[in-house]
């Protein structure tokens, strides 16, 4: 999985591309979130648009990222979820835990 980190004002955006699965994307996601948090990011958006597959390990990393952000007083939100990811978050009832937005502009505005 590839992670591109960019800034949009005071919001840090992580653009994910590929699979968030055990042994590949899960570690990349964990490292990217840790890096931006350690760099002082307080408003983090995860763009899921180009995520092709997610497994239980990937879901676990999303939960871990959310917990890390919350414990540091930061906000972490998701946007552009593919249907597969939405289905998994709905089945696991995690859709009620995460703040999820349809597009980047809406997600950025949610921090105001």
MDTraj code that builds the backbone (N, CA, C; nanometers):
import mdtraj as md
import numpy as np

residues = "UNK UNK UNK UNK UNK UNK UNK UNK UNK UNK UNK UNK UNK UNK UNK UNK UNK UNK UNK UNK UNK UNK UNK UNK UNK UNK UNK UNK UNK UNK UNK UNK UNK UNK UNK UNK UNK UNK UNK UNK UNK UNK UNK UNK UNK UNK UNK UNK UNK UNK UNK UNK UNK UNK UNK UNK UNK UNK UNK UNK UNK UNK UNK UNK UNK UNK UNK UNK UNK UNK UNK UNK UNK UNK UNK UNK UNK UNK UNK UNK UNK UNK UNK UNK UNK UNK UNK UNK UNK UNK UNK UNK UNK UNK UNK UNK UNK UNK UNK UNK UNK UNK UNK UNK UNK UNK UNK UNK UNK UNK UNK UNK".split()
xyz = np.array([
    [0.0842, -0.1182, 0.0000],
    [0.0000, 0.0000, 0.0000],
    [0.0881, 0.1237, 0.0000],
    [0.0442, 0.2248, -0.0708],
    [0.1136, 0.3529, -0.0726],
    [0.0350, 0.4534, 0.0096],
    [0.1083, 0.5384, 0.0820],
    [0.0466, 0.6450, 0.1593],
    [0.1103, 0.7762, 0.1173],
    [0.0271, 0.8688, 0.0710],
    [0.0737, 1.0021, 0.0364],
    [0.0224, 1.0977, 0.1437],
    [0.1125, 1.1744, 0.2041],
    [0.0751, 1.2686, 0.3090],
    [0.0803, 1.4091, 0.2507],
    [-0.0270, 1.4838, 0.2724],
    [-0.0300, 1.6224, 0.2247],
    [-0.1050, 1.7091, 0.3244],
    [-0.0838, 1.8385, 0.3146],
    [-0.1495, 1.9336, 0.4038],
    [-0.2559, 2.0091, 0.3270],
    [-0.3647, 2.0342, 0.3933],
    [-0.4679, 2.1226, 0.3400],
    [-0.5024, 2.2185, 0.4528],
    [-0.4306, 2.3296, 0.4557],
    [-0.4413, 2.4213, 0.5683],
    [-0.3812, 2.3544, 0.6908],
    [-0.4582, 2.3505, 0.7993],
    [-0.4093, 2.2854, 0.9216],
    [-0.4542, 2.1395, 0.9307],
    [-0.5069, 2.0862, 0.8210],
    [-0.5538, 1.9473, 0.8172],
    [-0.4516, 1.8616, 0.7425],
    [-0.4132, 1.7498, 0.8031],
    [-0.3227, 1.6544, 0.7401],
    [-0.4065, 1.5462, 0.6726],
    [-0.3821, 1.5259, 0.5434],
    [-0.4583, 1.4274, 0.4663],
    [-0.3668, 1.3106, 0.4301],
    [-0.4118, 1.1900, 0.4615],
    [-0.3403, 1.0691, 0.4222],
    [-0.4187, 1.0039, 0.3083],
    [-0.3610, 1.0038, 0.1892],
    [-0.4232, 0.9388, 0.0741],
    [-0.3721, 0.7954, 0.0673],
    [-0.4592, 0.6993, 0.0892],
    [-0.4207, 0.5581, 0.0872],
    [-0.4499, 0.4980, -0.0502],
    [-0.3610, 0.4131, -0.0968],
    [-0.3819, 0.3465, -0.2255],
    [-0.3341, 0.2023, -0.2141],
    [-0.4248, 0.1078, -0.2404],
    [-0.3887, -0.0332, -0.2370],
    [-0.4656, -0.1092, -0.1313],
    [-0.4028, -0.2146, -0.0807],
    [-0.4662, -0.3049, 0.0155],
    [-0.4216, -0.2738, 0.1576],
    [-0.5183, -0.2710, 0.2490],
    [-0.4861, -0.2605, 0.3921],
    [-0.5109, -0.3991, 0.4488],
    [-0.4085, -0.4828, 0.4364],
    [-0.4211, -0.6219, 0.4799],
    [-0.3002, -0.6607, 0.5636],
    [-0.3116, -0.7711, 0.6331],
    [-0.2049, -0.8162, 0.7217],
    [-0.0756, -0.8357, 0.6425],
    [0.0308, -0.7827, 0.6978],
    [0.1619, -0.8013, 0.6374],
    [0.1974, -0.7012, 0.5295],
    [0.1036, -0.6168, 0.4884],
    [0.1393, -0.5175, 0.3871],
    [0.0887, -0.3802, 0.4277],
    [-0.0365, -0.3518, 0.4015],
    [-0.0899, -0.2189, 0.4263],
    [-0.1096, -0.1836, 0.5713],
    [-0.1283, -0.2837, 0.6565],
    [-0.1535, -0.2524, 0.7971],
    [-0.0350, -0.1796, 0.8600],
    [0.0855, -0.2244, 0.8310],
    [0.2059, -0.1619, 0.8864],
    [0.2255, -0.0225, 0.8267],
    [0.2010, -0.0096, 0.6968],
    [0.2156, 0.1208, 0.6307],
    [0.1197, 0.2231, 0.6910],
    [-0.0048, 0.1808, 0.7163],
    [-0.1024, 0.2706, 0.7776],
    [-0.0588, 0.3097, 0.9180],
    [-0.0181, 0.2117, 0.9975],
    [0.0267, 0.2384, 1.1347],
    [0.1424, 0.3384, 1.1354],
    [0.2417, 0.3141, 1.0507],
    [0.3587, 0.4016, 1.0461],
    [0.3227, 0.5429, 1.0022],
    [0.2355, 0.5549, 0.9030],
    [0.1960, 0.6875, 0.8539],
    [0.1222, 0.7668, 0.9614],
    [0.0307, 0.7019, 1.0310],
    [-0.0445, 0.7700, 1.1363],
    [0.0495, 0.8109, 1.2505],
    [0.1378, 0.7192, 1.2915],
    [0.2331, 0.7516, 1.3981],
    [0.3212, 0.8703, 1.3584],
    [0.3661, 0.8708, 1.2326],
    [0.4547, 0.9771, 1.1856],
    [0.3869, 1.1135, 1.1900],
    [0.2638, 1.1227, 1.1391],
    [0.1969, 1.2533, 1.1396],
    [0.1587, 1.2960, 1.2810],
    [0.1212, 1.2003, 1.3652],
    [0.0883, 1.2332, 1.5046],
    [0.2127, 1.2818, 1.5790],
    [0.3232, 1.2120, 1.5575],
    [0.4486, 1.2543, 1.6219],
    [0.4948, 1.3896, 1.5708],
    [0.4534, 1.4240, 1.4482],
    [0.4858, 1.5539, 1.3914],
    [0.3930, 1.6648, 1.4382],
    [0.2962, 1.6309, 1.5209],
    [0.2089, 1.7319, 1.5799],
    [0.0743, 1.7502, 1.5128],
    [0.0401, 1.6658, 1.4168],
    [-0.0897, 1.6787, 1.3485],
    [-0.2039, 1.6594, 1.4485],
    [-0.2995, 1.7515, 1.4466],
    [-0.4145, 1.7427, 1.5365],
    [-0.5457, 1.7184, 1.4617],
    [-0.5431, 1.7387, 1.3295],
    [-0.6605, 1.7163, 1.2453],
    [-0.6152, 1.6269, 1.1304],
    [-0.6600, 1.5024, 1.1322],
    [-0.6130, 1.4040, 1.0338],
    [-0.7323, 1.3460, 0.9576],
    [-0.7200, 1.3476, 0.8254],
    [-0.8195, 1.2851, 0.7387],
    [-0.7555, 1.1683, 0.6673],
    [-0.8268, 1.0573, 0.6589],
    [-0.7784, 0.9417, 0.5833],
    [-0.8684, 0.9245, 0.4616],
    [-0.8070, 0.9383, 0.3446],
    [-0.8772, 0.9233, 0.2175],
    [-0.8720, 0.7765, 0.1767],
    [-0.9867, 0.7121, 0.1763],
    [-0.9948, 0.5686, 0.1492],
    [-1.0320, 0.5380, 0.0038],
    [-1.0414, 0.6393, -0.0808],
    [-1.0927, 0.6233, -0.2172],
    [-1.0254, 0.5115, -0.2953],
    [-0.8932, 0.5009, -0.2853],
    [-0.8189, 0.4027, -0.3653],
    [-0.7810, 0.2773, -0.2869],
    [-0.8523, 0.2501, -0.1780],
    [-0.8301, 0.1265, -0.1026],
    [-0.9086, 0.0153, -0.1719],
    [-0.8358, -0.0853, -0.2194],
    [-0.9010, -0.1929, -0.2949],
    [-0.9516, -0.3052, -0.2053],
    [-0.8822, -0.3317, -0.0953],
    [-0.9171, -0.4416, -0.0058],
    [-0.8801, -0.4040, 0.1369],
    [-0.9618, -0.4478, 0.2307],
    [-0.9279, -0.4304, 0.3723],
    [-0.9685, -0.5586, 0.4443],
    [-0.8817, -0.6049, 0.5352],
    [-0.9151, -0.7244, 0.6135],
    [-0.9230, -0.6863, 0.7614],
    [-0.9356, -0.7862, 0.8470],
    [-0.9510, -0.7591, 0.9907],
    [-0.8306, -0.6865, 1.0477],
    [-0.7123, -0.7148, 0.9952],
    [-0.5927, -0.6459, 1.0405],
    [-0.5993, -0.4973, 1.0033],
    [-0.6465, -0.4696, 0.8835],
    [-0.6626, -0.3307, 0.8394],
    [-0.7653, -0.2567, 0.9223],
    [-0.8764, -0.3227, 0.9526],
    [-0.9793, -0.2636, 1.0392],
    [-0.9194, -0.2343, 1.1764],
    [-0.8406, -0.3292, 1.2261],
    [-0.7743, -0.3097, 1.3551],
    [-0.6826, -0.1887, 1.3543],
    [-0.6124, -0.1674, 1.2440],
    [-0.5236, -0.0510, 1.2342],
    [-0.6023, 0.0794, 1.2292],
    [-0.7176, 0.0787, 1.1624],
    [-0.8017, 0.1989, 1.1630],
    [-0.8493, 0.2320, 1.3042],
    [-0.8906, 0.1285, 1.3765],
    [-0.9340, 0.1485, 1.5153],
    [-0.8175, 0.1984, 1.6003],
    [-0.7004, 0.1397, 1.5813],
    [-0.5812, 0.1816, 1.6542],
    [-0.5461, 0.3271, 1.6234],
    [-0.5553, 0.3656, 1.4960],
    [-0.5266, 0.5036, 1.4559],
    [-0.6245, 0.5999, 1.5230],
    [-0.7516, 0.5608, 1.5256],
    [-0.8546, 0.6430, 1.5890],
    [-0.8256, 0.6582, 1.7391],
    [-0.7891, 0.5477, 1.8033],
    [-0.7588, 0.5492, 1.9463],
    [-0.6364, 0.6351, 1.9754],
    [-0.5333, 0.6200, 1.8944],
    [-0.4121, 0.7006, 1.9106],
    [-0.4447, 0.8494, 1.9006],
    [-0.5204, 0.8859, 1.7988],
    [-0.5576, 1.0266, 1.7803],
    [-0.6380, 1.0779, 1.8992],
    [-0.7370, 1.0017, 1.9409],
    [-0.8227, 1.0430, 2.0519],
    [-0.7420, 1.0598, 2.1805],
    [-0.6516, 0.9679, 2.2066],
    [-0.5695, 0.9757, 2.3278],
    [-0.4761, 1.0956, 2.3276],
    [-0.4421, 1.1448, 2.2092],
    [-0.3541, 1.2626, 2.1986],
    [-0.4326, 1.3922, 2.1856],
    [-0.5643, 1.3823, 2.1916],
    [-0.6479, 1.5016, 2.1782],
    [-0.6647, 1.5465, 2.0339],
    [-0.6295, 1.4621, 1.9406],
    [-0.6427, 1.4939, 1.7980],
    [-0.7741, 1.4377, 1.7447],
    [-0.8079, 1.4782, 1.6239],
    [-0.9287, 1.4289, 1.5575],
    [-0.8872, 1.3530, 1.4324],
    [-0.9471, 1.2348, 1.4126],
    [-0.9192, 1.1537, 1.2944],
    [-1.0527, 1.1206, 1.2287],
    [-1.0607, 1.1472, 1.0977],
    [-1.1840, 1.1225, 1.0245],
    [-1.1543, 1.0513, 0.8940],
    [-1.2535, 0.9816, 0.8412],
    [-1.2404, 0.9071, 0.7166],
    [-1.3276, 0.9702, 0.6095],
    [-1.2826, 0.9600, 0.4834],
    [-1.3687, 1.0046, 0.3742],
    [-1.3418, 0.9235, 0.2474],
    [-1.4367, 0.9352, 0.1530],
    [-1.4282, 0.8631, 0.0252],
    [-1.4206, 0.7116, 0.0435],
    [-1.5050, 0.6570, 0.1291],
    [-1.5011, 0.5121, 0.1521],
    [-1.5595, 0.4363, 0.0333],
    [-1.4862, 0.3368, -0.0189],
    [-1.5443, 0.2487, -0.1210],
    [-1.6569, 0.1663, -0.0587],
    [-1.7463, 0.1163, -0.1428],
    [-1.8618, 0.0395, -0.0940],
    [-1.8198, -0.0785, -0.0074],
    [-1.7123, -0.1490, -0.0467],
    [-1.6654, -0.2651, 0.0309],
    [-1.6272, -0.2253, 0.1733],
    [-1.5564, -0.1139, 0.1849],
    [-1.5119, -0.0676, 0.3172],
    [-1.6323, -0.0223, 0.3995],
    [-1.7238, 0.0485, 0.3370],
    [-1.8459, 0.0911, 0.4064],
    [-1.9219, -0.0300, 0.4588],
    [-1.9343, -0.1341, 0.3756],
    [-2.0045, -0.2555, 0.4171],
    [-1.9393, -0.3190, 0.5389],
    [-1.8072, -0.3288, 0.5376],
    [-1.7354, -0.3908, 0.6500],
    [-1.7513, -0.3086, 0.7767],
    [-1.7396, -0.1764, 0.7651],
    [-1.7559, -0.0913, 0.8833],
    [-1.8992, -0.0968, 0.9349],
    [-1.9955, -0.1135, 0.8457],
    [-2.1353, -0.1246, 0.8876],
    [-2.1599, -0.2565, 0.9594],
    [-2.1110, -0.3655, 0.9019],
    [-2.1292, -0.4986, 0.9620],
    [-2.0663, -0.5041, 1.1015],
    [-1.9494, -0.4450, 1.1167],
    [-1.8791, -0.4471, 1.2457],
    [-1.9297, -0.3380, 1.3398],
    [-2.0214, -0.2558, 1.2926],
    [-2.0785, -0.1430, 1.3667],
    [-1.9757, -0.0348, 1.3987],
    [-1.8602, -0.0403, 1.3318],
    [-1.7590, 0.0637, 1.3523],
    [-1.7946, 0.1922, 1.2782],
    [-1.8909, 0.1839, 1.1883],
    [-1.9352, 0.3025, 1.1149],
    [-1.9895, 0.4068, 1.2130],
    [-2.0341, 0.3601, 1.3314],
    [-2.0856, 0.4525, 1.4328],
    [-1.9735, 0.5135, 1.5169],
    [-1.8535, 0.4553, 1.5087],
    [-1.7384, 0.5052, 1.5846],
    [-1.6667, 0.6159, 1.5072],
    [-1.6462, 0.5925, 1.3795],
    [-1.5720, 0.6871, 1.2963],
    [-1.6631, 0.7979, 1.2440],
    [-1.6050, 0.9174, 1.2298],
    [-1.6731, 1.0239, 1.1565],
    [-1.6380, 1.0014, 1.0103],
    [-1.7389, 0.9751, 0.9270],
    [-1.7183, 0.9400, 0.7863],
    [-1.7850, 1.0449, 0.6979],
    [-1.7116, 1.0888, 0.5959],
    [-1.7621, 1.1911, 0.5042],
    [-1.7509, 1.1423, 0.3603],
    [-1.8376, 1.1980, 0.2753],
    [-1.8416, 1.1560, 0.1351],
    [-1.7260, 1.2110, 0.0531],
    [-1.6824, 1.3342, 0.0848],
    [-1.5769, 1.3955, 0.0045],
    [-1.4833, 1.4789, 0.0916],
    [-1.3722, 1.5182, 0.0322],
    [-1.2678, 1.5883, 0.1072],
    [-1.3133, 1.7250, 0.1571],
    [-1.3832, 1.8012, 0.0736],
    [-1.4265, 1.9346, 0.1163],
    [-1.5165, 1.9274, 0.2391],
    [-1.6102, 1.8340, 0.2360],
    [-1.7007, 1.8147, 0.3495],
    [-1.6224, 1.7735, 0.4742],
    [-1.5257, 1.6861, 0.4570],
    [-1.4447, 1.6374, 0.5698],
    [-1.3610, 1.7511, 0.6290],
    [-1.2998, 1.8317, 0.5430],
    [-1.2182, 1.9444, 0.5919],
    [-1.3067, 2.0435, 0.6671],
    [-1.4241, 2.0744, 0.6119],
    [-1.5158, 2.1682, 0.6781],
    [-1.5604, 2.1174, 0.8147],
    [-1.5639, 1.9853, 0.8329],
    [-1.6123, 1.9292, 0.9602],
    [-1.5233, 1.9673, 1.0777],
    [-1.3994, 2.0093, 1.0503],
    [-1.3079, 2.0483, 1.1577],
    [-1.3310, 2.1914, 1.2051],
    [-1.4077, 2.2682, 1.1306],
    [-1.4277, 2.4115, 1.1651],
    [-1.5141, 2.4268, 1.2867],
])
top = md.Topology()
chain = top.add_chain()
for i, resn in enumerate(residues, 1):
    res = top.add_residue(resn, chain, resSeq=i)
    for name in ("N", "CA", "C"):
        top.add_atom(name, md.element.get_by_symbol(name[0]), res)
traj = md.Trajectory(xyz[None], top)
